[in-house]
Amino acid sequence: MTEEEDFLEAPASSERPMRRKDRELSLTDALRVVRAADYAVLSTTDSAGVPYGAPVSPVLTEDGAHLYFHTTREKSRKADNMLDNPQVSLCFVAHEETAAAEYSVDYASAVVAGRAALVLDEDERRRAAALICARYVGDERKVQSESYFERAGRAVTIWRVDVERVSGKSRGWAKISPALG
């Protein structure tokens, strides 16, 4: 069998085990990476299968079952794609440091796959906005964040990703882990 035939007969990529098992993180540690990363790259595809990636600022619920992020209310490629095909992936990188002497990079990353849904329920929108604000502006500004949502909440769209799979990978985890909290 040629290398190309071997490659083409491999199982679907979502069902392949991680190649570098020595760098695979536990679910607990992968979720630590998700919580520590400042942003993620959201990957979507349109109805023709054309991929698109865009940075978002998500927050993971305490139970790890959902991610929330916000977008503009205006029509966007990202929103159109999620409405056409709700299967999404988010890639988080919580740490990276070039290890030039080793021709490598020390890193901690995680990938979350799931289904995106537009949040229309006002109570869920309010809870998600509070989580997003607490994560990115701090819980100590809770009153200001609530006031801001009252004034400007209609200008944003809130999305939820129902988490289906989480995986994490790291090079240099023993050194990186303490810094992630």
N, C-alpha and C positions, 0 to 999 in steps of 0.2 A: 504494500500500500504506500502511495506517495505521501509526503508531508501534507500536501493540500487535501488529499482524500481523508487522511486521518483527522485533519482540522475540521473539515466539513461534516464528518460523521460524529463529532463530539456532541454530548448532550446539550440541551439548551443552556445558555450561560447562567441563567438563574438557578439551575440545578447542579452546577459544577461545584465541587468542594473547593475551598480556598487552596491555592497551589502552595503557598508558603505557610504551612501549618505552624511552623516555629514562630511566626509573627502574628498569628491569629489571636485576637483578644476575646475574653469571655464576654457574654452579653452585658454583664454589670459594667465592665471596663469600657465596652463600646458605647454604652449609654453615658458614661462619664465624659467620653470624648464629645458626644453630641451636646451635652450640657455645657461643656467648657468652650466650645468653638463660638467665635463671635458671629459667624455667618455660615451659610451653606450654599452650594450651587444646586439649584433646582433644575432637574432635567425632565423635559416633557417632549412629546412628539405630537405633530399635527395629524390631521386625518389622512394625510398622504404618507405618514411615517417619517417625515423630516424632523430630525432632532433639534432641540433648542435648549440652551442652558442659560440660566440667569441667577445672579446672587439674590438671596433673600435672608431675612433675619428671623429665623424661626425660634420657637420656644417649645420645649418638650413638656408634656404634662407630667405631674409627679409619678403617676403610675406607668409612664412610658408608652401608653396606648395611642396617643395622638400628638401631633405637632400642629402648631398654629403659626401662621404668618400673615402679614397684611400686604395688600397691593393697592394701587390706585383704583379709583372707581371708573376711570376711563378704560375704554376698550384697549386690550393689549394682546400681544402674541402669546404671552404666558397664560393669560386667562382663557383665551380662545382654545389653546391646546389642552388645558385641563378640562374644559367643558367637552371637547371632542373626545379626549382619551384621558380618563382620570388616573391611569397608572402613571406614577411618578417615582422619581428617585432623587434623593438629596445626598450630596457628598459633603461631609464635614471634615475639616482639618484643624485640629486644636493645637498642634505644635509641628513646626518644621525647623530644622537646623542643618545646614550643609555640613557634611563631614568630609571636607575636601581631601584630607589625607587618605581616606578610605574609598574615595570615589563613590560616595553615597550620600544619603540624607537620612537623618534621624527624624522620625515623624510619628504622629498619632492621628489616625483617620478613622472615620466610620461612614458607612453607607446605610441609609434608611430607604426602604422601598414600601410603597403603599398606594392607597387610593385617595385622591384629592377630592374635596367636596366644598362647595361654596357654603359658607355659614350664613344662613338667613334668619335663624331664630335669634331674636333680640337679646334674650338672656345669655345664650351661648356667645354671641358677639361681645357682649359686655364682659363676660368672664375671660374670654380669649384676649380681649384688649387689655384687661388688667394684668394677665400673665405676661403679655408682650411688654407692656410698660414696666412692670416690675423687673423683668430681665434686662431691659436695655436702658431704662432711666433710673432704676432703683426703687425699691419698695418704700423708701423714706419719702418719695414724692407721690405717694398714693393719692392724696387729695387733689394735687395739681393734675395728675394723670386722669382721674375721674372727671374733673372739670373740663379738661381738654377733650375727652371723649364725648362729653355732652355737647360741646361746641362743634367739634370737627369729625365726630364719629361717622357721619353720613358720607364723608369724603373718602373713606377707605373701605376696601373690601377685605373681609377676613376669610381665610381659607383654612380648612382642617385637613390634615393628612392622617388617615387611619393607618397606623403602622402595621405592616404585615411581616417585614423581615428587617433585621438589623445585623450588620456584621462590622467588625472592627479589625484593624491591622496596625501594627506598630513596629518600628525598628528603634531599639533603645528604650523600651517601655520602662525598665527599672529606673532609668534616669529621669524620664519624662513624667511618670505617674505621680510622684509627690507634688509636682507643680500644678496638677490639674484639680487638686482639692478633693 
